Amino acid sequence: MTNSKEFLDRDDVMRILDCSRNKAYTIIRALNKEMEEEGYYVVQGKVNRKKFEDKFVYHGSKGELETV
């Protein structure tokens, strides 16, 4: 499935990783902290899709992020 969303939110992270709401927020905060340290502006509660894909190698057969 091709998804062109630039940012993932809590529900996306929960669905992709099959994790709890609290864990999804923890992951988003950690990735956003890394991005801030790299000099990027971040949006609370959302994470850049590319950053997420770089850190969590969950790809479908064609190299696309697989969302269930």
N, C-alpha and C positions, 0 to 999 in steps of 0.2 A: 504494500500500500504506500503510495507516495503522499507525503504530507508536507505542505509548504509552509507550515507555521514556523516563524522565526524564533519564537519563544515557547517554551513548555511551561505549563502551570502545574499546580499541585496534583490535579486530577490526572494529567498526562503522565507525570512521574509515577504516581501510584499505580496506574494501569500498566505502564511499561515494565516496572520493576516488581509488580505485585507486592507492594509494601503498604504499611500503614500511613495515615495522614501525617503523623508526627515524624516518621522516618523521611517521608517525601520533603517536608519542610526543612528537616535537618540537612538533607542532600542539597536542596536549593540554596540554603544559606551558605553552606561550605563552598559550593561552586561560585556563588556570587562574591564571596569573600576573595577567592582566588582572582576573579576577574577585576575586582576593585584594586587589588594589589598589582595587577598588570596595567592599571591605569584606565580601565573601562568604567563607564557609568552602568549601574545595574538598576533593575526594577524589582522591588521587593515582591516576593511571591512568584516570580517567574525566573526562568533560567534560559540562557541562550542555548538553542538546540545543538549547535556545533560543539560548544563546550561540553554539554551533556554527552553527546555521542563520542567525543574524544576520551572522556573519562570512563564511560560505560559502553563497552564494545558489544552492544546488543544490536546486531544487524541481521536483516533478512538475507535471502539467497542472492539478491541483486545489490547488496551493499547499502540498502535503505534501512532506516530505522523501522523496525517492525513494531507496530502498535496493534494490540489485540482488541 
